Amino acid sequence: MKASELRDLTVNDLQEKLEMERATYHKMRFQHNVSSTENPSMLKVARRNVARILTELNARKLAEK
């Protein structure tokens, strides 16, 4: 997911997306700890997606002030 795509979303959409991405990331981490995953680099991608969403939410929060 690109940052430009996130800028087009509303705050509520971003929060929903954040919950979904976090759930996906935790599920992937658990699955990776139990048994080795085929593509462990997907963990990095999921973690960065969460960070991108949080960054956009924080930027909007600061812009309101």
BARO-380065 format. One record per residue (C-alpha): residue in one letter; x, y, z. Coordinates in Angstrom, 1 decimal. Example, Ala and Ser with C-alpha at 12.3 -4.5 7.8 and 13.67 -1.06 7.14 Angstrom:
[rec A, [12.3, -4.5, 7.8]]
[rec S, [13.7, -1.1, 7.1]]
END
This chain:
[rec M, [0.0, 0.0, 0.0]]
[rec K, [1.4, 3.4, -1.0]]
[rec A, [1.2, 6.5, 1.1]]
[rec S, [-0.5, 8.3, -1.7]]
[rec E, [-3.4, 5.8, -1.5]]
[rec L, [-3.7, 6.4, 2.2]]
[rec R, [-4.0, 10.2, 1.7]]
[rec D, [-7.2, 9.7, -0.2]]
[rec L, [-8.9, 7.8, 2.6]]
[rec T, [-10.9, 9.3, 5.4]]
[rec V, [-9.9, 9.1, 9.1]]
[rec N, [-12.5, 6.4, 9.7]]
[rec D, [-11.4, 4.4, 6.7]]
[rec L, [-7.8, 4.6, 8.0]]
[rec Q, [-8.7, 3.4, 11.4]]
[rec E, [-10.6, 0.4, 9.9]]
[rec K, [-7.7, -0.3, 7.7]]
[rec L, [-5.3, -0.1, 10.7]]
[rec E, [-7.3, -2.6, 12.6]]
[rec M, [-7.3, -5.0, 9.6]]
[rec E, [-3.6, -4.6, 9.0]]
[rec R, [-2.8, -5.1, 12.7]]
[rec A, [-4.9, -8.3, 12.8]]
[rec T, [-3.2, -9.6, 9.7]]
[rec Y, [0.2, -8.8, 11.0]]
[rec H, [-0.4, -10.5, 14.4]]
[rec K, [-1.9, -13.6, 12.6]]
[rec M, [1.2, -13.8, 10.3]]
[rec R, [3.6, -13.5, 13.3]]
[rec F, [1.8, -16.2, 15.2]]
[rec Q, [1.8, -18.5, 12.1]]
[rec H, [5.5, -17.8, 11.6]]
[rec N, [6.3, -18.6, 15.2]]
[rec V, [4.4, -21.9, 15.1]]
[rec S, [5.7, -23.0, 11.8]]
[rec S, [8.0, -21.4, 9.2]]
[rec T, [6.2, -19.4, 6.6]]
[rec E, [6.8, -19.6, 2.9]]
[rec N, [7.7, -15.9, 2.5]]
[rec P, [8.9, -14.3, 5.7]]
[rec S, [9.4, -11.0, 4.0]]
[rec M, [5.6, -10.5, 4.1]]
[rec L, [6.0, -9.9, 7.8]]
[rec K, [8.1, -6.8, 7.0]]
[rec V, [5.6, -5.6, 4.4]]
[rec A, [2.7, -6.0, 6.9]]
[rec R, [4.6, -4.2, 9.6]]
[rec R, [5.5, -1.3, 7.3]]
[rec N, [1.8, -1.0, 6.2]]
[rec V, [0.8, -0.5, 9.8]]
[rec A, [3.5, 2.1, 10.2]]
[rec R, [2.4, 4.0, 7.1]]
[rec I, [-1.2, 4.1, 8.3]]
[rec L, [-0.1, 5.3, 11.7]]
[rec T, [2.1, 8.0, 10.1]]
[rec E, [-0.8, 9.3, 8.1]]
[rec L, [-3.1, 9.3, 11.1]]
[rec N, [-0.6, 11.2, 13.2]]
[rec A, [0.0, 13.7, 10.4]]
[rec R, [-3.7, 14.4, 10.1]]
[rec K, [-3.9, 14.8, 13.9]]
[rec L, [-1.1, 17.3, 13.9]]
[rec A, [-2.6, 19.2, 11.0]]
[rec E, [-5.8, 19.7, 13.0]]
[rec K, [-4.0, 21.6, 15.7]]
END
